[in-house]
Amino acid sequence: MTLRYETELTDFSEDGAGVTARLKDVRTGREEEVRAAYLVGCDGAHSTVRHALGVPMSGDDYPTDLISADVRVDWKLPRHEQMSFFAAEGMLTFFPLAGGRAAIVADLGPARGDHPPPAPALENLQAIFNARTPGGVLSDPIWSVCYRVHSRQAARYQVGRVFLVGDAAHVCSNIGGQGMNTGMQDAYNLGCKLGLVLSAGSPASLLDSYHPERHQAGQDMLCLSDHLHRIALREEQHVSLPESVRLRLATVLAGQEVMQQRMRRAVAELNIGYRHSPVVAEHYHFLPGPEGARAAVLGWHDFGAGPRAGDRAVDARLMLHPGREPVRLFERLRGTAHHVVVFAGAHATAETHQRLQALAEAILRAHPGRVETHLVVPHQLSADLAGNGEILLDPRGELHHRYGARSACLYVVRPDGYIGFRSQPPDLEALRSYLAQIFL
């Protein structure tokens, strides 16, 4: 891959076999055509790619001017903590940077005119800082800018062989910091699938899952960032409670552990899921085992309460077999392969282990280099059970519990950390059928 700097995309066209892009060297004015299998527009809120596709960008502008500045801050408050201040004059947020510096974000009041005003001088920024915080000394500004923010989303993230990623697909308020994280997740989601199609022989139809997965995620992110923005800048028009009551209610709710956990997951975007995706699936049926019907019912119930296909995989502490070195599941899921995680279940026997190991071996033979397998057992094994797949020990049953694996089952974890498929009991033919959608 070659990176090209100071190069502008001026036009492109698509046919059934690929995309022809016309590029211009901005230094010399020289133009050339480049042929590619796909085109990915990561070219920002004013995306040339999106405009050329004619994809509309719907949403709203916020009626507020904002300022951001990178300055040195000398004050008595902690310098390594993010803090937000809500004063009668407006909002100000302090984002700590290295070397005693910080990024300061503040609102400047209702927007006026068609464009935001010039950035205020340092003394004016100092006055805003003093009015909204306990005070301090600002100095050595590197940059400052006034701007307006928007909440907008492209109607489609894919048109044929052309895709939109990041700010080309969605723009949001910078309060909450959601835009960058969402763009990176767009890129990872699409990058994994492009890699599979271009180098692993996966069907091109796999790319058709990018829009339904990431467009819904972008819509949810815009909803969250919009609420955070309007609450921070007091733009919520439908809340009729007095300010004192709102502040008291917010303080009480923010002190609840369940609310803190939900907010952490929402802001960190760990609650994103793809259950609606066309490339996730589940297979399970009630099948009484040797441990009896009651155990089978309990296993079926626990599996139903476990993470679903399309949910983000969950982590836990494990040990490697046979050396019992401590590891975490997420450490074993790194890389670009699909991971088949097979759970032996709480009542597994030596025969169960051998049967599941045979399943893992069959999948490894069918998809060499593209799939990795992990057999998770709740207790120590005899040293003679070994194979090409990895064996993980779950002596505390932590991972079995989190995945609802009272009985034997399996999960397929995609390279982006999401569950693509699950089955109880582990069904080799159902697994092969699912993987046929991913690999030719």
N, C-alpha and C positions, 0 to 999 in steps of 0.2 A: 504494500500500500504506500502511495506517495501523497504527502500533504502538500497542498498548493496554497501559498499565501498571496495576498493582494490579487486575488482572482475573483471575478464577478460572474455570476450566472445571469445571462441576458435572456435566454429563451431555452425551451426544451420541447420535445415532441415524443410521443409514446406510440409504439406499435405492439403487436402481439408478442414480439420476441425480446423487447427491451426498450430502453430510453436513450434518445440522442440529446445531449445537452450542449448548448452553445456557451462557451466560456470566453471571457475577455480579461486580458492582463491589464490591470488598471495603470501600470507604469508605462507600458509601451503602446497600449491600444490594440495590440495584436489579438485576433480572435481565432478560435479553433473549435472543432466539434469533437466531443468525447462520447463514446458509446459505452453504456453500462446496462446491466441486467435490471437494476432498480435505481430509483432516485429517492433520497430521504431529505426532506426539507427541514433543516434545523436552523432556519435563518430568521428567527425572532418574530416579534409581534407584527412587524411590517413585512412579513414573509413574501418574497418574490414568488416562491413556489406556490403558496396558497393563492395569491392573486392570479397567477397564470392558470391555475386549475379552476378558478371561478368559484371556490368554496366560500360561502358566506361565513362571517364571524359575528355571531349574535351575542347580545349582552348589554351591559350598562356602563356608563362612566360615573365615577363617584364625584359628588359636587364639592370637592375639597382639594385645596392645594397643599402639598407636602414638601418638606425639605429633608434631605439627607446630607450628612457631612462627616468627613473623616478628620478628627481633631485630637489633639492631646488634651487629656482631662486631668486636672489636679484637684482632688476633693477628698473628703474624709470618709466617704462611703467605700465599700469594697470595690476593687477595680477589676475583679475577675468574675463578676456575676452580672447576668442580664437583669435589668430593672426597668419597669415602666412606671410612669408617674401620670396621674390624672388630676389636673388642676382646673380651676375655673377658666383659666386662659386657654386650656387645651391639653393635648396628650404629648408626652415625650418619652421615647424609649432609648435606653442606653445599652449598646451592644459592645462588650469588651473586646479589644483587639490587643495584639502583642505590643510590648514596649510602652505601656501606659497610655496607649491611644484607644479611641473608641469610635464607633459609628453612631451618630446621633440622628434619630428620626423624629420629626415633630410635624404636627399639622399647623397650617398657617391660616386656617379659617376658610370660609366659603370661597369657591372658585369664582374668579372674575375675569371676564373677557374670554377670548378663544384660546389663549395660551397661558401657561403658568408664568409668574413674574420671574425676573432674574433672581439668582441666589443672593440672600442678604449678606452684607458684610459681616466680618467677625464680631464687631461690637453689637450688631443687631442679634446675631445668633447667641451671644453671651447674655443679652437681655432676656431672650426667650428661655434660655437654660436656667437663669436665676429665678425667673417667675414661676417655673414649673417643678423645680427640684430644690433640695436643701442648699444648693449653690456650690460653686467651685470656679476654677479658672480654666478657660478654654484658650488654647494657643496652637500655633503651627498647623493651620488647616492645609491638608493636602488637596482636597477637593470638596466642593459642595454643589448641590444641584436642587432646583425646585422642579416639581413634576406633578402630574396627575395620574392616578391609577384607574384601572378598568377591571371589569369582571366580564370576560368574553370567552367564547369557545367556538371553535370551528365546527361546522355541521358534520363534517366527515374527516376522519384521520387518514383515509386511504381512498385513492382513486386509481384503480388499475394497479400499475407498477410504481406508483408514486405515493409516498407516505409523509405525514406531518408529525413532527416531534417537538416537544418543549413549548416555548412561547409561540412558535408558529401554529400550534394547535390550541393553546389556551393561555390567557393572561389573567392575572389576579392581583389583588392587593398584596403588598409585601409584608403586611402585618400578619404574623404567624409563620412566615418563611416557607410557605407551601409550594411556591412556583418552581424553585430549583429542584426540590425533592421529587416533585411530580414529573418534571422533565427528565430527570435521571432514570426514573422508573419506566417512563415511556421508552427511553433509549435501550434499557436493558431488556425489556419485554420484546421489542422489535428486533434488537440485535441478536438475541438468542434464536429467534425464529429464522431470521435471515441467514445466520450461520448454519442452521440445520438444513435449510433449503439449498444453499449454495455449496456446502461442503460435505454434507452427510446424506445427500440424496433424499431428503424429505420432500413430500409433495408440496407444490406451490400453494395449495389450498390452506396449508397451515398458516400462511400469512393473513388469510382472511379473518383470523381470530384477533388480530391486533386492534382493529377498530372497536368491536364490541367490548373487549376487555378494557382498553384504556380510555375510551370515550366515556364510559360510565364512571370510571375512576376519576377522570378529570371533572366530570359534572359534580361528583360528590365533594371533591376538593374545592371547587368554586363555591359551593354552598357553604362549606365550613369557613373558608377564608372571608366570604362575604359577611357572615355573622360576626366573626372576630373583628373585622374592620368596622362594621357599624356599631358594635358594642363599644369598641375602643374610642371611636370618634363621636359617640352619642348620636348616631344617625338612625337608630331603631325608632321608627315612627309609630309602630303598633303597640309599644309598651307604655301603658298609662300609669304605672306605679310611680310614686314620688321618688326622687333621686335618693333620698335617705333610706327608703325601704329597699330600693334596688341594691344599694351598696351593702346593706345588712344581709339581704338574701344571698347576694353573691359571696359574701364572706362565709356564711354558714355552709353553703353548698360546696364551696372550694375546700372546706376543711374535712369533707367526707372522703374517706379512702376510695370508695367505689367511684365517686365523681372524678377524683384525681386519676385513677387508673384509666377511666374512659377517656378523659381529656388527653392523657399522655399518649394513649394508643391512637386517638384521632389526629392529634397534632403531628405525631411521628409517622402517621400514615401506615400504621401496622394493622389497621382494621379493614384495609382494602381486600376485597375478595372477588373471585371470578366465577361464582357458582353458575352464572348465566352463560358462560362461555361455551361456544360450540365444540371446543376441544378438551373438555373435562367430562368425566363419566364415573359412574358408580355401578358396582355389581354386588349384590348380596342377597342371600336367601337363607331362610331358617332351616338348619340342618342339625338335628340332635347328634351329639358326638358320644364317644364312649363314657364321658363323665356324667351323662344323663340329660334328660329334657330340661330340668330346672337350670342347670348350668348353661345350657344352650340358650334358654330364654334370657338369662342375665347377660350372657355374652352378646346376644343380638341387641339388647337394650343399650349396653355400654357402647357398642360400636355405633349405634344410631346417634349417641350423644357426642361422639368424637368429632374431630375436624372433618369437614365435608370436602369433597372434590371441588376445587376452586378456592379453598381457604389457604391462608398462609401456613406453612409447616411450623410446628412448635418444637422447641429445643428441650433437652434434658441431659443430665450427667449419665455417662455410661463407662464401661471398661472394655478394652480390646481383649479378645481371646487369641492366644492363651496366656499372654503375659500380664493381663489385668492392669495395663496402663490406663490411667484416667483420661477420658476424652469427653467431648460433647458431640451430640448428633450433628449440629451445624458444622463442626469441623470436618466431619466425614462427608458432608454434602457439597463441599466447595467444588468449583470447576464447572465445566460446560456439559457434563453428561446428565442423563436422566438417572435417578436413583430409585431402585426398587427396594423398599424397606419392608421386610417380611417379619412379622411378629409370630413367635411360637405360641404365645398365650400362657395364661397362668398355670394351666394343668398339662403342659407339654411333656411328652415322654420322649425317649430316645428314638422311637419310631417316627414321632412327629418331626423331630429335628432332621432326620434323614430324608423324610418326604419333602420337607420344605427346602432342604439343601438341594435336592434333585430339581425342584422347580427353579431355584436360582440358577443352577447350572444350565438348564435348558434355555433360559432367557439370555444368559451370557453368550451361549453358543449362537443364538439367533441374531444377536445384535452386538457383535464384538466391537469394543471401543466406543460405543454410543450409550451403553447402559452399564451401571455399576449396581451390585446387589449387596445388601446388608441383612443378615439374619440376626434378629434380636431375640435373645433368650433370657428368661428371668433368673437363671441360676447357672452355676458352673457346668461346663460340659466335659465329657471325657476328651482327652487330648487327641484321640484318633479320628474325631469328626472334623474334617477339614476339606477344603476345596478352593476353587478360584475366587468365590465370593467371600466377602468379609463377614466375620462373626463378632457380634457385640454382646456384651453381658449387661443385663439390666437388673442387678441383684436387689435393688430397692423397689423395683417395679414402677419407677417414676415415669419412664417413657411409655410403658404399657398402659398406665393409667391415663396419661394425657391423650393417647390415641384411642382410648376405648377398646383396648386389645385384651379383654379378659379371655377371649377365644382367639384362635389363630386367624390372622388377617394379613393383608398387605396394602401398602400405600406406594404410589409412584410420585416422587417429588421432582418437579421440573427444575431446570437450571436456574430459574429466577426465584426458587424457594417456595413455589406454590404447589399444592397437591393437584396433580392432573387426573389421578385415578385412584380408586380404592376398592377393595374386594374383601368380603367375608362370606364364606371361608376363602382362603387363597385359591383362586381359580385360574389355572394356567391358560385355558382357552380364552377366557374373558380378557386376561391380561394381553395375550397375543392380539386379540381383536382391537384392543385399545391402542397398542403400540403400532399397529398397522396404519392408524391415522397419522402417526408421528413420523414413522420411518417407512420408506418404500421397501 
